Amino acid sequence: MAMRNLLYRSFAPLGPQVRAIFLRPWYEYISSLDREGEVRFMNYGFQPPGDKQVLVLEPADERDRLCIQLYDHLVGSSNLQGKSVLEVGSGRGGGANYIARYLAPTQITGVDITRRAVQFCLLAYSLDNLDFRQADAEDLPFPDSSFDLVINLESSHCYPNISRFFCEVHRVLGSEGRFAFADWRATPAVAQVRELLLQSGFAILEYEELNNGILSAIDDDEQRKNRLIRKYSPTLLRPVFEEFAGVKRSRAFYQAFKQNERTYFRFLLKKDNSSA
Ligand SMILES: C[S@@+](CC[C@H](N)C(=O)[O-])C[C@H]1O[C@@H](n2cnc3c(N)ncnc32)[C@H](O)[C@@H]1O
């Protein structure tokens, strides 16, 4: 526990610019570990409330059910047929692949700053309506008004300048487009995220706090995560991997979500055309 507290106390207060300096090589490094292509998601997963209809998945997708449920909850009931979708921070591509197969948009493009993650996606998935490219969330390589929906899941905490990212999303979204955005922050910082979204020209359609559903997914995913950590992480780095993966022992995530020191939030946004 002492090691965990030390990790938490050293990492938690870092500003976004400094955090990015550590996180960029970290994501390149972890992308090099999974040589079997077993890890397709890097989010905490989500267990929806008991009254929600159970998501029907193909048998091969069951192992990733919790992570897929977080994507499903984020995208909600949007009908994506005939739509063009961008995922920023697509990681190992599991979410974009789920959306391409189950929700059938005309096209979904995943972008990520991690070169190895994008290389993995280009080899792992081959669907006509799915593609990937390497790009920085703060400098999106697309013309104005290119997309009907932009998705961003558990990635924005890595960006040095979140306002620049919000401006880029606003620019590449069509006038009737939607921005589905979820991530975590230290609880007092969530109000600032909301304020920056408004300043960037978005109107909030939905806001929700997901801590309970995230905690219950972490409970249910404990065995699988510990198995992956034992398989892929060097012994000395295990406490770091456990913190990062948010297992139940983790100080920075499981305990912090439980004590509401951190909040996992979800926004659904549209462009605020009234101020245009
Ligand atoms: C926790 S992972 C989440 C990946 C994916 N959304 C998922 O749920 O599986 C965060 C991802 O954000 C990416 N990322 C970090 N900084 C980025 C940036 N400036 N631009 C684009 N992607 C970035 C990382 O490379 C990593 O793949």
The ligand as an SDF file (V2000), in Angstrom:
LIG
                    3D

 27 29  0  0  0  0  0  0  0  0999 V2000
   -6.8310    4.8140  -21.7950 C   0  0  0  0  0  0  0  0  0  0  0  0
   -6.5400    4.7450  -23.5330 S   0  0  0  0  0  0  0  0  0  0  0  0
   -8.2240    4.6030  -24.1280 C   0  0  0  0  0  0  0  0  0  0  0  0
   -8.2650    4.0170  -25.5170 C   0  0  0  0  0  0  0  0  0  0  0  0
   -9.6630    3.7210  -26.0420 C   0  0  0  0  0  0  0  0  0  0  0  0
  -10.4960    4.8930  -26.0900 N   0  0  0  0  0  0  0  0  0  0  0  0
  -10.3430    2.6400  -25.2290 C   0  0  0  0  0  0  0  0  0  0  0  0
  -11.3220    2.9450  -24.5210 O   0  0  0  0  0  0  0  0  0  0  0  0
   -9.9030    1.4790  -25.2980 O   0  0  0  0  0  0  0  0  0  0  0  0
   -6.0810    6.4370  -23.9540 C   0  0  0  0  0  0  0  0  0  0  0  0
   -5.6060    6.5800  -25.4150 C   0  0  0  0  0  0  0  0  0  0  0  0
   -5.4510    7.9850  -25.6940 O   0  0  0  0  0  0  0  0  0  0  0  0
   -4.3430    8.1100  -26.5770 C   0  0  0  0  0  0  0  0  0  0  0  0
   -3.8330    9.5090  -26.5660 N   0  0  0  0  0  0  0  0  0  0  0  0
   -3.1370   10.1370  -25.5880 C   0  0  0  0  0  0  0  0  0  0  0  0
   -2.8270   11.3920  -25.9530 N   0  0  0  0  0  0  0  0  0  0  0  0
   -3.3420   11.5790  -27.1970 C   0  0  0  0  0  0  0  0  0  0  0  0
   -3.3660   12.6800  -28.1030 C   0  0  0  0  0  0  0  0  0  0  0  0
   -2.7870   13.8610  -27.7920 N   0  0  0  0  0  0  0  0  0  0  0  0
   -3.9830   12.5190  -29.2890 N   0  0  0  0  0  0  0  0  0  0  0  0
   -4.5770   11.3340  -29.6150 C   0  0  0  0  0  0  0  0  0  0  0  0
   -4.5900   10.2560  -28.7960 N   0  0  0  0  0  0  0  0  0  0  0  0
   -3.9930   10.3660  -27.5980 C   0  0  0  0  0  0  0  0  0  0  0  0
   -3.3420    7.1130  -26.0240 C   0  0  0  0  0  0  0  0  0  0  0  0
   -2.3410    6.8130  -26.9880 O   0  0  0  0  0  0  0  0  0  0  0  0
   -4.2600    5.9370  -25.6960 C   0  0  0  0  0  0  0  0  0  0  0  0
   -4.3680    5.0590  -26.7880 O   0  0  0  0  0  0  0  0  0  0  0  0
  1  2  1  0
  2  3  1  0
  2 10  1  0
  3  4  1  0
  4  5  1  0
  5  6  1  0
  5  7  1  0
  7  8  2  0
  7  9  1  0
 10 11  1  0
 11 12  1  0
 11 26  1  0
 12 13  1  0
 13 14  1  0
 13 24  1  0
 14 15  1  0
 14 23  1  0
 15 16  2  0
 16 17  1  0
 17 18  1  0
 17 23  2  0
 18 19  1  0
 18 20  2  0
 20 21  1  0
 21 22  2  0
 22 23  1  0
 24 25  1  0
 24 26  1  0
 26 27  1  0
M  CHG  2   2   1   9  -1
M  END
$$$$
